[in-house]
Amino acid sequence: MAHMRKCAEDFANLESIEYFIWATQMAQATGIRHTLENYRCRFPEAAGVCYYKLTDVYPACSWSTIDYYGVPKLSYYVLQDSYEPFHACLMLKSTRIRKNWKVPVYLLDDGMESKDKEVRVEICAYDETFRKIATEQYVRGNKADRVSCLGSFSLKDKAEGLVMVVLTAFINGVRKDGTFYWLNYHEKPGCLLELPRTSLEWNAEGDFLEIRNIGDYPAVGVTAECPTDNAKFCVEDGMFWMEPGEVRKIWASSILDIRVKAFNVGENRFYGMNCLMKNEIG
């Protein structure tokens, strides 16, 4: 418990149970995802990796990514991204950025989905005000491998404060994968909950939620919840990044009593329905 609290304190002031829950899940996601991705980048020296632990066998405050009642935690969705068969990632040795920081960029394709196709990976780094501090694009030709190093992404000067790095991968111009990293968060605990605010709105279409970022800034860590039926509720994706104006459609097991949240969303709205929801964190 002391170790869990120490890790969580990098992410938030643990003044309430809500902040403690959020921070422990963020610490868990951060620690495990980089290990998973680094092992995947080392194929075939590393041919498989499983993490501890997926579920709980009794109600507990633990490192599971799905709790005893079957509810996925934020960390579950981050690690889901790390296991995607087609996935672009950074091979990070540390979450702290130093001067002349440089990190390898990898493309993982276990199913050889991109064979004989063109792949493009776009990377953009933001500071804590959402100012773009670096951008890069990598193009891989038709030759496909399960693991490809596309080059290096770098920042010439040491970044002060939070840095967020967003990766988006395309096959023949169609978006197939996206992820984001939070770095240097240790310098100011809680900075991920102090980002410039944006606004989300959403509606339901059949079994899908259509989420829109209607604000002026990216929405960070977007996820959907169903508090009245959380033991059965699940969604196709969670903990993702949305640019201003972006629309994302994700499958959901239920479309009733949905709450959509993000690190920097203080008020969420249903559009097409007369309902107002408040974000509990941030």
N, C-alpha and C positions, 0 to 999 in steps of 0.2 A: 504493500500500500504506500509506503514511504517513497519507493522508487517511482511508482505511478504518479504520485503527487509532484515529485521533483520534475519529471518529464512534462507534466501538464502545465507547470508554472511558466514554461517558455511560451505558452500560447495565450494565457489569460490570467487575470486576477481571479483566484478561486473563491470569490466572495459569495457564491450561491451554488446550489446543486446543479443548476442549468449550465453555468459556466464550467463547472468541474466535469460534467458529462461531455460537453463539447470539446474541452481541451484534452481530455484523456483520449478521446477518439481521434483527434488530430495528431496527437503524439504517436499513437499506435499506427495510423496511416502513414505518417512520415517515416517512421523507423523501418516498417516492414516493406513498403513499396520500393525503396531504393535497393534493399537487399534482393528482392525478387527480380527487379529489372537488371541489376548487375549480373546476377546468375544467368539470366536469359541471354544477355549480351555475350556471355562466355561460352555459349554452345560451340562445339560439342564437348568441351571440357566439363561443363555442367549440363547434364542431359535432362534434368527434372528437379523441381523444387516445390515443396509444400511448406506452408507457414503454420505456426501455432498461435492462436487456434481459431477454428471456424465457429464452433458453437459451444454453449454452456450446458452442462448436465444438471445444473441446479441454479436458482437465482443467485447472482453474485455480481460484485464489482470486479470485472476481470478484463483480460486482453482478448476476449472473443470478439469476432466481427459480426456475429449474429447472436442476439441474447437468448436467454432461456425460453422466452415466449415466442421466438421465431422472428423477431424484429431486426432487420438489417441496420447496422450502425453506419455512420458516415464513412468509417474506414472500410466497410465492405465494398462500397462503390469505388473507392480509390484503388483497392486491390483488384477489383474486377477489371478496371482499366489496365492494370499492370499485367494481367493474364490474357488480354485480348490476343488472339492469334496474329492479327495484323496490327502492329503497334509501333509508333515512333516514340523514342524516349531519349533521355540524357543519362549517360553513365556517370553518376555523381559519386564522388568520394566523400563529400561533405556538403552540408547545407549552409555553410558559411562561405561568403565570397571574399576573396582577397584581391589585391591589385593584379592586373593582367590575368584575371580569371579566365580559364579556358576549359571546356568540357567536351568530350566526344559525343557525337550525335549518332544514334543507331536506329536502324529500321529492322523490325522483327516480323517475320512472315512464316509462321509455322505451317500454314496450309498452302503456301506458295500461291496465294490469291493474286499476287501481282505479276506472276510469270508472263512474259511477253507483253507486258504493259508498262506504260510510263508512270513513274511515281514522283511526286513532288512533296516535299516537306517544308512548311513555312514555320519560322520561329520568330516570336516577338517578345522582348523583355520590357516590363513596365516597372516604374518605381511606385511608391505608395500613394502618389497623387494620380496614377494612371498615365503619367508621361512616358512615352515610348523612348527607351534609352538604347535599344539595339534591335535590328531586324536582320534576318538572313533567310535565304531560300536555297534548298538543296534539291537537285534533280538527279534521279537515278534512271538510267536507260532501261532497255527491255530485259537485260540480264538480271535474273532473280536468284537470291540466296535466302536461306532461312534467317541468316543474320548478316547485315551489311552495315559497315561503318561509313557514314555519308560525309564525314568531316568533323570539324570542331566549331563550336559556338563560343564566342568570347565577348568579354567586356574589357575594354582597354584600361579603364580606371576602376579602382575599388568602389563599389556602390555603397553609399551610406544608407542604412535602413533597409526596409523590406524591398525585395525584388521578386517579381512574379514572371515566370517564363512560360509562354503558351506555345504548344506544338500542335500543328494541324497537318495531317497527312492525306494526300489525294491519290487516287488511282485513275488514270486517264481523265483527270480534271474533276472527278467526283469525290467529295469528302468522305473518307472512310474511317478516320480515327482522329481523336482530339484529346489532349490532356494538358494539365497545367501544374507548375511547381511553385512552391512558396519557399523562398530562400532569405537568409539574413533576418528571419523573424525573431531570433534570439535577442537582437539589439534593443528591441522595444516590445516586450511581452504585451500581447493584446492588440498589436497593430493590424492584424487581419480583421478585427472587428471595428476598426476605426477608418476604414477606407471610405472615399467619397461615395455618397449614397446614390442608388439608382432605384428604378421601379420596375416591377414585373406585373404582368397580367396574363391570365390564362383562361381557357375554356376547354370543354370536353367534346370530343368528336368520336363517338363509338367507344372503343376501348383505349383511346389515345388522349393524352393531354397535350394541348398546343400552348406552349409557353412563349411569351414575347417579352423582350427587354425594351421597355418604352422610355427608359431614362437616357441620360447623356453619358453614362459611364458603363464599363463592363460590369456584369453581375458575376460575382465570384462564389463558387461553391453552391450552385443552384441544386436544390433537391426538393422532392415532394414527399409529404407525409399524409397519413390519414389517422388522426388521433383516436377516433372512435372505433377503429377496426385495425389497429396497428399490428396485431399478431398475424393477420392474414394478408395485409396490404404489401405489395411489392411493385416496383417500377423497373422498366428496362434499363434506366441509367440514372445516376445521381451524382452529386458533387462535380458538376461540370461548369465550364466557363461560357458566358454568353456576351458577345459584343453588343454595343448599342444598336438597336434595330433588328437584332437577330431573332429568328423564330425557330424553335426546336419542338419537334413532335416526338413524344415518347409513349410507349405502351404502359398501361397501368392496370392492375388487377381490379381496381374499383375507381369510379369517378365521382363518388359521393363524399362530401365533407373533406375535400382535399385542401391542404395547405401547402403552398409553394414558398420556399425560403431560400435565402442566400446570406452570405456573410455581411453584405452591405445593402440589404434591403430592409428598410424599416417599416414599410407598409406594403402589403400585397392586396391585389384586387382581382375578383372574378370579373370578366367582361361578358356581358350578355346575361348576367345574373345579379340580383340585388343582394350582394353579400360583401361585407368588409372584414378582412382578417388582419391581425397585427402579427408581426414577426416577433418571436419571443427572445431571440438572441440577436443583439446588435441593434 
